[in-house]
């Protein structure tokens, strides 16, 4: 009796399964018989769909959804809308959508005065964002607004460019124009600046990818380690907590399967000139403390403590997860579209008309470097270790004091490639005071934090700050004018003695007033010749 019941139930299950299978085959045939339009390409861009031109497409999708929906299933189905000749365009906005006013406000937090220079760089940066909104044909024709900054040293030329790059998270490098030589002469060519920029961009892109994968990689590392600890399967959560608390740091596990072949640069050999990046030296192997002796058994089976195994497994998972070609492509594009190259001391390349001056670099040698820079700023292709890079849309900011020369002494072609000229003003006594009190992370706050690390409460009175600003301005007038850098020299000299005795003053409060400033800086003010050597 039981055998008959079992036989009939088995037969019913077989028949019902066969009916369901035939029904699915029939439905799939109906779907496959729908007319196929070869000219349509699926698009993931939501804004590229034109409802007026896709009525037929919507009808086709509705029909396919009805055919593919099982009987009695009211669950909403996922629909893909196709558009004719659509392409997936990757639009990454490297420059933040900030108005020029907001850019100037952010720069005001770190730089006092120089409103003309701030307005110029803010408009130039905004134009880069505006260019990204244009169609591809017009985008190629819009060139960046390169800038030439003129002003005494220490007025904020380099700081403006550096803060600007930090705001938009753009690749930025600062290079001295005098370190380059003309092609054919021993030394670095101007193309090295572009190569350094691409290296910086690749590094930033790789760090961004690693940060994005950090949580996923850490979870995989924990999984691999727990699978090699005996008894962890019985209480997985408990062992995971103990692992995070560091209880298993000295436990040894096998890591032979996680060893990566070759620890060099993943981009080695990709260079346009056939040369790869040099092998990097791991300095940690020289600065780490002495390791515990390794037994022959552990060496044979490649067993290391979990504290070391974490890094080995993490590098293994990163090598698997990171798409090196994608990093290279995105890094090169990032350098081309949003890279900023700051050329300092460009006035030293000007010809000084035969007048020998301190730091002179003019003449034929400087003119040759100007020609090299002209090609880069105008737009050219540079062969780097990551492929060909175009410099047409990189932003170049040149700066110089122009004490012994004028901007008109540059090559006329180079002057034309730096259309925006901004003259920075010398700093006044009031500017020095504002630099010490209004900027973020100013020198006063830095000294308070440094003394606070020793347990000393440091305080500057308002009259002391005024005296420091006055002396800094006076020294700039009587000795060499080094701008805001004079403040750092004066503040360092002011707290030198107290900083030396700071460990013995723990728990005390130190107040610096006008009298203290006059006492500590009296020797500097007395003799101008002596101040040249001290500051």
N, C-alpha and C positions, 0 to 999 in steps of 0.2 A: 504493500500500500504506500509506504513512504517512498519507495523507489519510483512509483508512478507519479506521485506529486512532484518529486524532484525533477523528473524528466519533463513534465508539462511546464513547470516554471522555467526551466532552462530553455525550452523551445520558445516560450513567449518572449523571454529576454532577447534571444537571438533574432526573432522576427522584428521586434521593435527597434533594435539596433540597426538592422538592415534598412528599415524604412527611413530612419533618421539619416542614414548615410546617403541613400538615394535622393532624399529631399535636398540635402546640402549640395550634391553633385548637380541636381537640376537647377538649383538657384545659382550656382557658380557659372553654369552654362549660359543662363540668361544674362548674367552680368558681363560675361566675356563677349556676348554677342552684340553688346552696345557699340555704336559707331565710335571709332577711335580717331581723334584729331591729332595728327602728328605735330602740327605747328604750335600746339599749346605746351607751355612749360610751367610747371608748378612754381609758384612764388610764395615766399614767406613774408613778403612786405605787405602789411595790412593796408597802407595808404595807396598802394599801386593798383587797387581794384576799382574799376569803373563800373558801377551798377548798370548804367545804361547800355554798356557794350557786352554785358555778360548775362543777359536774360536767358539765352539758350543754354549757357553753361550751367546756370542755376537749375534749369529744368532737368538737364542731364543728371546733375548731382542728386536732385530729389528722387528721380526715378531709380538711380542706383541704390540710394539709401533704402527705398521701399523694398526693392528686391532682396537686399542683403539683410533686412531686418527679420529675425525669426518671428513666427506666428505667436501673437500674444505678448510680444516684448515691446513695451512702450518706452523703453529707455532711450533718451535722446542720443543719436548717433553723431560721431565726429565727422564733419564735412570739410573737405579740402576744395577750395575755390581756385580754379586755374585761370590764368590770364595769358592771352596770346603774346608771345615774344617777351615774356617777363624774365628778368634776370635777378639773381640774388646779389644785391649790392651791399657790401660791408661798409657801413658808414660809422666810423669811430671819431667822435669829436674830441680831439686832443686838447683844444683850447676851451676853457670854461666859458660859458655864456655869461660874461660879466660886462657891464657897461663901463665906459671910461671913467665915470665918476667913482664907481665902486673900486676900480683898480687903483685910482689915486688915493682913495681912503685907506686901502690896505697898505700902500706904500708909505703913507703918512705915519703909520705905526712904528716904522723902523728908520725913516729918513726924514730929517728936518729940512724944510725949505725946498729949493730946486723945483718949483712948481712947473716951470717950462719943460724940464726934462721929464718929469712925471707925466705931463699931459702928452708929450710926444710918444713915449713908449706905450702909454695906454691906448692911444689911437692906433698905433701900429699893431698892437696885439689884438685889438678889436677887429681890425681889418682882416686878420688871419681867420678869425671866427666867421666874419661875413663871407669870406671867400669859400668857406666850406658849404655855404648855403646855395651857391651858384651851380648852374648846370656844368657838365664836364667840359663842354667846348669853351665856355667863357672862363671857367676856373683856370684853365691852362694859361690864359692871357694875363691874369692878374698877378703882378709881381709884388714881392714883399717890400715894405717901406723901410729900407735900411737906414740906420741912424749914425751920425757922427757927433759925439759928445766932446766938447772943448771946455776945459776948466782946470784950475790948479789941483794938485794932488790932494787927496783926502776930502774932497767935496761930495763924494757919494756916487761917482760914475760906476764903479764896479758893483757897489751895493745895490743900486737900482736894478741893474741887469740880473744880479743873482737872486734878489727877492722876486723879481718878475718870473723867473724860471721856476721858483719854488711854488708860486701861486698856482700855476697851470700844470705843475708836475711834468714839465717838458725837459728833454735832454739839454743840458747846458754845460759848456766848457769855457774856461777863461784861458787864453793863451797870450803870451808876449810876442808881439810882431817881430821883435828884434832877434828872436831865437831861430828864425827861419832864414834860409839862404836860397839863392837862385839855383835852378836846376843846372847840374854840372859842377857845382861847388860842394865840397865836403860839408855835410850838415843836413839838417832836416828841411824838407821842402814844405811849402805851405799846405800841401794836401794832407799832411799829418794831422792838421786840425780837424779835417773832416773825418779821418779815420778814428781819431780819439772820440769825436762826437758819436759815431756809430757804435763804438765799443761801449760808451756810456748808455746809449739807448738800448742796446742788447741786454746789458746788465739790468737796467730798470725793468725791461719787459720780462726777463727771467724771474726777477724778484716778485713781480706782480703775479705771475703764474704760480709761483711757489706759495705765495700768501693765499691765493685762491684755493690751492689744493692742500693746505696745511692740515685742516681738520680731517680730511679723508686719509691723508698719508699717516697721521698719528694713529688713527683707528686701525689701519692695516698693520702698522708696526706692533701695536699691542696684541693684535690677533696672532701674528707670527710668533711673538715671544711667548704668549700664553700657551700656544699649542706645543711648545717645547719644554714647558715646566711640568714635571710629573704631578698628577693629582689636580690639575687646574680644572679639568672637565667636571669634577664633582661640585665645585663651588666657583663658578666662573666669575660672578660679581665680586665675591670676596677676594679672589686672587687678583682681579683687576685693580681693586682698591689698594691692595698691598703693593702691587707693582708701581702704581702711581706714587705711593708714599716712599718708594725707594728701598723696600725691604729685600728685594731680589737683585739689587745692583751688583752684588758680588757673586751671584749665582752664574755659573758658566753654561753656555749653550753652544751648539754647533751653528756656524754661520757660513759654511763652505758653499752652500747653494745660493747665498746672497752676495758673493764676491763678484764685483763687476770687472770686466776685462778692460784694463787700461783706465787710469784715472785722469787722462789729459782732457783738453778742451774738446767738447763734443763737436765744435765747428772746425776742428783741425783739418786743414787741406781744402777749405772752401774758398780760399782767397782768389781774387781775380788774377793775381800775379803768380799764383801757384804756390804761395807760401802760407803756412798756417800760423795760428797763434802760438807763441812760445809756451812751453810747459810751465805751469804755475807751481811754485814751491809752497808746500804746506808748512807754514811757520809753526803750527801747533805742535808738530813733532819735535821741535827744538825747545819749546817753552814749557812743555808738560813736565810734571815731576817724574821721578823714577817709578817705573812700573814693577809690579810683582813678578818674580821669576816664573817663566812658563815651562811646564813639564813637557817631556817628550810625548806623552799621551795626548795632552791638549794641543800640542803643535801638530801632531799627526792628524788628529780629527778636526783641527781648526776650531777649537773651543775658546771663546773669549767671554769675559764677564758681560752681563746684560747692559751695564752702563756704557760699554763700548759697542755692544751689538746693536743698540738703538740707532746709532749713527750709521752703521754699515747697512742695516735694513732700510733706514730712511733714504739713503742714497740710492739703494737698489730700486725702491719703489718710485723715487723721483725720476730715475732714468727710464722707467717703464711708462710713467704717466705723462711726462713732459714731451710735447711734440717739438723737437728741435727745429724742424723746418718751419713750423708755425711761428716759433719765437724769432727765428731769423727774419722771416718775412715781415712780421709785425714790427720788429725792432728797426729794420731798415726803413719801413714806411713811416714810422714814428719820427725817425731822424730827418727824413726828407720833408715831412709836412709840418713839424713843430720844433725842429732843432734850432737852438740859439747859439751862435758863436760870438764870443766877446773878444775882440782884438784890442788889447791894451798897448799903450806906448806906440801908437801908430805914427805919432809926430816924429819919432826918432828915425823914421824911414825917409823923412824929407831931406833934400839937399840943403846944406847950410851955407851955400855960396862961398865955400872956401874958408869960412870962419870956423876954426877948431873950437869946440865947446865940450863941456863935460858930458859924457854919455853919448857923444855924436856917433851916428850910425849911417849918416846920409851918404850921398855920392852915388857911384855906380852900383855898389852892392845893394843899397837901399832901394834904388830904382828897379833893380831886378826883382826884388821881393814884392814891390808894388805891382809889377806885371803879373807875378804869380797869383797874388791876391785878387787882382782884377778878374782873372779867369774864373776863380771860385765864386766871387760875388756876382758876376754876370750870369753865371749858370753853366755848369759843365758836368761831366761824369768822372767819377773817381773810382778806381778799382780798389776795393777794400777786401779784407779777409772774409767778408760776408757777402760778397758779390758787388755788382755795379751800383753805385749810389749817385743820384742826381742832386745837385746843389741849387737848382733853380728857385726853390721855394724855402730855402733856409733863411733865417733872419740873422743878419750880420750887424753887430753893434760895435763900431770902432770908437776908440776914446784916446785922448792925449791931452797933455797940459799945454802944448804949443807955446812954450816960453821962448824958445830960440827960433821957431819957425811959424809959419802961418798955414792954414788949411789950403790956401792957394798954391803952396809949394808942392802939394801932392800932384800926381799925374792927373791931367784933366779928365781922362777916362775914369779914373778911380773916384774922383770927385762926383762925377755924374752918377756913379753907382751908389753913392751915399747921399741921397737927396735931402734928408731931414737933418738939419744942423741945429744943435742946441748948445748954448753956452751956459755953463754952470757958474754960479756966483761964489766968490770967496765967503767963508763963514765969518760971522761977526761974533762979538762977545755974547750977545743974547742967544745966538744959535748954539754956542757951546753950552750955555746953561740949559737950554731946552733938550739938547742931546743927552745930558746927564740926568734929566728928570722925566721927560715925556716919552721917550722911546721905550719899546719893550726890550727887556733883558739888557738894560743899559749898564754902564760900568759901575754905577753905585750899587745897583741890585746884585751885580755879580760879586762885588767885594763883600757885601753883606752875607751872601750865600756861602762864600769861601770861608769867611771867619765863623759863620754859624756851624760849619762842619767841625770846627775845633771847639765848639761850645762857647764862643765869644759873641756877645750881642753888640754889633757895630752899628753906629748911628752917625749920619752926616747932618750937621746943622745947615739951615738955608744960607747963612753968611759964609760958611765954608765952601759950599758949592759955587757961590758967586765969586769967591776969591780964586778958586781953581779955574773957573772960566776966564777970569781977568788975566791971570798969569799965563794961561795957555795962549790967549790972544796976543799978549805982549811978547812971548817967546817966538811966536810965528812971525811977528813983525821984525824982531831984532835978529833972529837967526834965520833958519830956512823955514819957509811956509810949507808945513806938511799937513795942514788941514786938521780934520778931526782926529787924526792919528796922534796929534800932540796930547790929547786928553789921556790916552792910554799911557803915554810915557809919564805924564805928570802924576796920574793916580798911582801908578806903580811905584814911583819914587816916594810918594806921600805915605804909603802904608808899608814901605819896605821894612822898617825897623819893627813895627808892631806885628807884621806878618811873621817875622823871624821868631818873635817871642810868643806867638799866639798859643802854642801848646801849653805854656805855663800860665796863661791867663784864662783858663777854662772856668766858666761860671761867672765871669765878670762882664761889665758893660763898658764899652769904649765909645766915647763921644769925640768926634772930630769937629772942631770949630775953627773960626778964622785965625785965632792965635796959633793953634796947632799947625795950620797950613803954612802960616808965615814962618814959623820956627823950622819946620822940616824942609821947606823950599827956599830958605834964605840964601843958601850957598849958590843955588842955581841962578837966582835973580841978580846976584852981585856981579858976576862976571859972564859976559856973553861968550867969550872964548871957551870958558870952562863948560858952559852949558852945551856946547856943540859935542863934547865928548860924553857927557853924562846922558843926554837925551838923544 
